[in-house]
């Protein structure tokens, strides 16, 4: 710890270092020194260039007035400390709390949508300013898109499981050739999920759920939802989004959910955890975020708040109703075909996401039933 702090002028001497989050992609600590409090982030992936790219983006976003927490610069002017082959970054500690949609008023929901729209437009601006920063950013792959860790944290870089979704991500099978966002950023297109593959996965997970010992109520619910989902897919397989139907790509945060947004009172204090900064369909991030913020425990969306959020987002991001409607359809299909929580439980033997399953699985069913009402809330 001493060797790390010596890389930062005026950081002081360490007094305590307590873990605040432990995920599959990084670890975080609240570090208290003789000079103050910091969030120390250990980047487990060790991709220094990608980390530097994220740091530059947050520095530029802060200059534009967005609530972010850029890293502290070291004595060499850099923001990544490599010690023993491991990458670390030091951020100022941000006091604040997380607020989900149930804690947001309709007005606050509108402001949330405007904030995300501003993030997207500002990202296009700051990333266009340095085309070289775009290299290699085509999004996460495989189940890594759901790797969020499990311990709620109050500081920059928290990686936690949101209340309803740890981010199933896009289906990651390469589709059409790469395109561009704003003329600079490579974007790997992805085909929507083939329901034939989902049927195979459902059969595999059903066998695992029914054979799980000792069986419990979760296993019964899993088997019920898997059977139910298979029937839904059989009825709606013809609605699979065709290739090339995705909305326009742009730079996105990649992980915008309640546990990566800190509030101080009613004002957002910091958007944290930029590890998934990438070029993806921006409207899809807006839809995914709403499906996390505004889901009720019963799996229903608070459509009044969704409507306020989406209206403000469209205005701030310059996204029209048609683009958002396409995003709603693709995210709905994504949810209908995704079983990341069950993969974690039965394949990875990792039960941290189990408490999220009831709402996530109920949302897919409710969304299918109320498809038109959901689309109207996002586009009216």
C-alpha positions, 0 to 999 in steps of 0.5 A: 500500500505504501508503494502504491500511495507514493505514486500519488503526490499528497495522498498521505499515509494509509490508515485503513483499507476495507473492501467495499466490493468484490466482483469477477472483473475488479475489486474495490476498497475504501482507502483512508489515509492521513489526507482523506478517503479514496476509492481504490480499484483493482482492475482484475482484467489488467487491460491497461490501455482500456483502463486509460481509455475509460479514465480519459473519457471520465476526465473529459466528461467532468470538464463538460460538467457531468457528475463523474469521479475521474481517477487521481493522477499520479506523480508521473501524470498517469492514472493507472498504477501497475504494481506486481503486474496488477493494475490499480486506480485511485479515485476520490471517495464519493459519499452518496447513496443508490436510488432505484426507481421506486425512490424516484418521483416522476420528475426525478425519473425525467431527470434521470432520462435527461442525464443518460441522454446527456451522457450519450451525447457528451460521449460522442463528443469526447470520444470523437475528439480522440479517435485512437481511443476507440480501438478495441471497444466493441463491448463485452463478450459472453457471460462477462456481460452479466458479471457484476460482483455482489457487494453493494458499494458506495464509491466509484467503481462499484460492481454490483448486481442491480435490483432486477438485472445484472445486464444480460447484454447483447447476444454475442454471436458476430453478425454483419460486418463492423460499422462505425459510430460518428465515423470513428469507433468500430462497432461489432454487430450482433445477431439477435438470439436464435430461438432454436439455441434457446430451446436447447438451453432451456432443456439443459437448464430444466434438467439441471433444475429438476436434478438439483439436490437438495431441491428447494422453492427456487428450483421449482420456480426455475422449472416453472419459468423455463417451461413457461418461457419455452411456450412463450417463445414457441408463440413469438418466435416469428417476432425475432428481430431481423439482422440489421434491425438494431438502432444506431450505435454510439458510445455508451456507459455500458452498465447504467443501473442504480448501483452505478449511480450515486445520489447526494440528496435528490441530485446525482453525485457521480456516475461510476464504473465505466469498465463497459464503455463501448460502442453499442446501440445507444437506445438499447442502453436507455431501454435496459436501464429503464427496465432495471430502474423501474421494475417492481418486485412483481416484474411489472414496469412503472410505466408512468415513470418510464414515460417521463424518463423516455421522453426526457431521454429522447429530447436530450439524446436526439433519439426519435420514437422509431429508434427507441421502438426498435430498441424496445423490441430488441431488448424485449427479445433479449430478455425473452431468450436470456437465462443468465441467472440460471446459468450462474446457479446451475452451471457456475454454481454461483448463487449470488444472483438468485434473489434477482430471479423472481423479478427478472423472470416475471418481467419477461412474461409481463413485458410480452403480455403488455408489449404494446403498452411498454412500447407506447411508454417509451415512444409516445 
